[in-house]
Amino acid sequence: MTVTGIISAILIGIVVGALGRLLLPGKQNIGILITIAVGIVSALIGTAIARAIGIPTATSGIDWMELLVQVVVAVIGVALVAALMGRRRGAVGGRRTMMR
């Protein structure tokens, strides 16, 4: 992968992660950096899924179907990460007690 390909994957990942988070209903207790990381991974996985099901991914314009697959994967990814982080935070911070 070239430097241009890596930069474009990061930029597309940012957009895909943000769209995935916006489309997911409710509040997600994850930070922006984790959202970007989920978006980048979702973009890569979404492209692989799009290729596997026969959606053309190397066209001369915007690949709308590929982008749709990437956003759907990002929604699932953000939901999973938010659920895992919420469960982890709940287990650690559980109950607060007051010291007298």
C-alpha positions as CSV (number, residue, x, y, z in Angstrom):
1,M,0.0,0.0,0.0
2,T,1.3,3.4,-0.9
3,V,1.5,6.5,1.3
4,T,-1.4,8.0,-0.6
5,G,-3.4,4.8,0.0
6,I,-2.7,4.9,3.7
7,I,-3.7,8.6,3.9
8,S,-6.9,8.1,2.0
9,A,-7.7,5.0,4.2
10,I,-7.3,7.2,7.3
11,L,-9.5,10.0,5.8
12,I,-12.2,7.6,4.7
13,G,-12.0,5.8,8.0
14,I,-12.6,9.1,9.8
15,V,-15.7,9.8,7.7
16,V,-17.0,6.2,8.0
17,G,-16.5,6.1,11.8
18,A,-18.3,9.5,12.2
19,L,-21.2,8.3,10.0
20,G,-21.4,5.0,11.9
21,R,-21.5,6.9,15.2
22,L,-24.1,9.4,14.0
23,L,-26.4,6.6,12.6
24,L,-26.3,4.5,15.8
25,P,-29.1,5.6,18.1
26,G,-28.4,6.5,21.7
27,K,-25.3,7.7,23.4
28,Q,-22.0,6.0,22.9
29,N,-19.4,6.4,25.7
30,I,-16.4,6.2,23.5
31,G,-13.9,8.8,22.5
32,I,-13.2,10.3,19.1
33,L,-9.9,8.5,18.7
34,I,-11.6,5.1,19.3
35,T,-14.3,6.1,16.8
36,I,-11.7,7.0,14.2
37,A,-9.9,3.6,14.8
38,V,-13.2,1.8,14.5
39,G,-13.9,3.7,11.3
40,I,-10.5,2.8,9.8
41,V,-10.9,-0.9,10.6
42,S,-14.5,-0.8,9.3
43,A,-13.4,0.8,6.1
44,L,-10.9,-2.0,5.5
45,I,-13.3,-4.7,6.5
46,G,-16.1,-3.1,4.5
47,T,-14.0,-3.0,1.3
48,A,-13.1,-6.7,1.8
49,I,-16.8,-7.6,2.2
50,A,-17.8,-5.5,-0.8
51,R,-15.2,-7.2,-3.0
52,A,-16.3,-10.6,-1.7
53,I,-20.0,-10.1,-2.6
54,G,-19.1,-8.7,-6.0
55,I,-19.4,-4.9,-5.6
56,P,-16.9,-3.1,-7.8
57,T,-14.4,-1.2,-5.6
58,A,-12.0,0.2,-8.2
59,T,-14.0,2.7,-10.1
60,S,-13.2,6.3,-11.3
61,G,-15.6,8.0,-8.9
62,I,-17.1,7.5,-5.5
63,D,-18.1,3.9,-4.8
64,W,-21.5,4.4,-3.1
65,M,-22.3,0.8,-2.6
66,E,-18.8,0.2,-1.0
67,L,-19.3,3.2,1.2
68,L,-22.7,1.9,2.3
69,V,-21.1,-1.5,3.3
70,Q,-18.4,0.4,5.2
71,V,-20.8,2.5,7.1
72,V,-23.0,-0.5,8.0
73,V,-19.8,-2.3,9.3
74,A,-18.9,0.9,11.2
75,V,-22.3,1.1,12.9
76,I,-21.9,-2.5,14.0
77,G,-18.3,-1.8,15.1
78,V,-19.2,1.3,17.1
79,A,-22.1,-0.6,18.8
80,L,-19.8,-3.5,19.7
81,V,-17.0,-1.2,21.0
82,A,-19.4,1.0,23.0
83,A,-21.0,-2.1,24.5
84,L,-17.7,-3.6,25.5
85,M,-16.3,-0.4,26.9
86,G,-19.5,0.3,28.8
87,R,-19.5,-3.2,30.3
88,R,-15.8,-2.7,31.3
89,R,-16.4,0.6,32.9
90,G,-19.4,-0.7,34.8
91,A,-17.5,-3.6,36.2
92,V,-14.6,-1.4,37.5
93,G,-16.6,1.7,38.7
94,G,-19.6,-0.3,39.9
95,R,-20.8,1.2,43.1
96,R,-19.5,4.3,44.8
97,T,-19.5,4.5,48.6
98,M,-19.1,7.5,50.8
99,M,-16.4,7.6,53.4
100,R,-17.4,9.2,56.7
